[in-house]
Every structure is written in structure tokens, then in C-alpha cells.
Amino acid sequence: MSKKYEKKLKILKNRKEDKRSARRSPMADGRIFKSQSIKKQKKDLRDLKKKMERSKRIW
């Protein structure tokens, strides 16, 4: 096999692993976040705010 071909295979394998390991979070992935309804976005942001406040209390 040529080195070029081997390199392409390696890149493809890595991409597959990355997709599996990545957490599917709307906050992390902007594209999914944009596609959500505005009500859902606001609710998510409120929930996130509550989580942040709770974590501050612990520390």
C-alpha cells in the first residue's frame, strides 16, 4: 500500500473514534443549538444557569 493511502485510512479511523467519544451536547455543538426552538434554548440556558449557581454554592 502506498503511504498516501495508509494516511487516509488512519484519518478515517480517527474520525470514527472521535465521533463515538464526543458527547452530543447542544451547548457544545452550536449547529444543534441553533436548530432548536427558541423556547427550548431559553429553557436550556435557564437550566445551565441553575447548575452554575449550585456549583458555586458547593465551592
LOTI-727950 format. One record per residue (C-alpha): residue number from 1; residue in three letters; x, y, z. Coordinates in pm, whole numbers. Each point is the difference from the previous one (the first is absolute). Layout:
BEGIN
<atom resi="NUM" resn="ALA" x="X" y="Y" z="Z"/>
...
This chain:
BEGIN
<atom resi="1" resn="MET" x="0" y="0" z="0"/>
<atom resi="2" resn="SER" x="113" y="350" z="-71"/>
<atom resi="3" resn="LYS" x="72" y="233" z="291"/>
<atom resi="4" resn="LYS" x="-264" y="243" z="-124"/>
<atom resi="5" resn="TYR" x="-268" y="-270" z="15"/>
<atom resi="6" resn="GLU" x="108" y="-111" z="348"/>
<atom resi="7" resn="LYS" x="-16" y="358" z="123"/>
<atom resi="8" resn="LYS" x="-356" y="40" z="-131"/>
<atom resi="9" resn="LEU" x="-109" y="-321" z="171"/>
<atom resi="10" resn="LYS" x="151" y="116" z="328"/>
<atom resi="11" resn="ILE" x="-181" y="335" z="-21"/>
<atom resi="12" resn="LEU" x="-333" y="-173" z="-69"/>
<atom resi="13" resn="LYS" x="47" y="-235" z="297"/>
<atom resi="14" resn="ASN" x="79" y="292" z="231"/>
<atom resi="15" resn="ARG" x="-309" y="186" z="-115"/>
<atom resi="16" resn="LYS" x="-222" y="-296" z="84"/>
<atom resi="17" resn="GLU" x="148" y="-26" z="350"/>
<atom resi="18" resn="ASP" x="-40" y="374" z="55"/>
<atom resi="19" resn="LYS" x="-367" y="-14" z="-89"/>
<atom resi="20" resn="ARG" x="-61" y="-285" z="241"/>
<atom resi="21" resn="SER" x="183" y="165" z="288"/>
<atom resi="22" resn="ALA" x="-154" y="343" z="-48"/>
<atom resi="23" resn="ARG" x="-287" y="80" z="231"/>
<atom resi="24" resn="ARG" x="-302" y="123" z="-188"/>
<atom resi="25" resn="SER" x="-79" y="313" z="195"/>
<atom resi="26" resn="PRO" x="-201" y="285" z="-153"/>
<atom resi="27" resn="MET" x="210" y="247" z="198"/>
<atom resi="28" resn="ALA" x="322" y="-136" z="-146"/>
<atom resi="29" resn="ASP" x="-126" y="-30" z="-355"/>
<atom resi="30" resn="GLY" x="-115" y="339" z="-129"/>
<atom resi="31" resn="ARG" x="-172" y="-139" z="-308"/>
<atom resi="32" resn="ILE" x="-239" y="-214" z="204"/>
<atom resi="33" resn="PHE" x="-59" y="287" z="241"/>
<atom resi="34" resn="LYS" x="-98" y="237" z="-284"/>
<atom resi="35" resn="SER" x="-244" y="-252" z="-144"/>
<atom resi="36" resn="GLN" x="-191" y="-33" z="328"/>
<atom resi="37" resn="SER" x="-312" y="204" z="62"/>
<atom resi="38" resn="ILE" x="50" y="327" z="186"/>
<atom resi="39" resn="LYS" x="-207" y="-121" z="297"/>
<atom resi="40" resn="LYS" x="221" y="-305" z="37"/>
<atom resi="41" resn="GLN" x="314" y="214" z="-25"/>
<atom resi="42" resn="LYS" x="-123" y="228" z="277"/>
<atom resi="43" resn="LYS" x="-90" y="-298" z="218"/>
<atom resi="44" resn="ASP" x="346" y="-153" z="-55"/>
<atom resi="45" resn="LEU" x="168" y="327" z="90"/>
<atom resi="46" resn="ARG" x="-210" y="30" z="317"/>
<atom resi="47" resn="ASP" x="91" y="-355" z="99"/>
<atom resi="48" resn="LEU" x="367" y="72" z="-65"/>
<atom resi="49" resn="LYS" x="-20" y="313" z="214"/>
<atom resi="50" resn="LYS" x="-154" y="-200" z="287"/>
<atom resi="51" resn="LYS" x="275" y="-260" z="-27"/>
<atom resi="52" resn="MET" x="266" y="271" z="13"/>
<atom resi="53" resn="GLU" x="-158" y="154" z="312"/>
<atom resi="54" resn="ARG" x="-9" y="-339" z="171"/>
<atom resi="55" resn="SER" x="364" y="-68" z="-79"/>
<atom resi="56" resn="LYS" x="99" y="339" z="144"/>
<atom resi="57" resn="ARG" x="-171" y="-87" z="329"/>
<atom resi="58" resn="ILE" x="197" y="-322" z="34"/>
<atom resi="59" resn="TRP" x="333" y="177" z="-31"/>
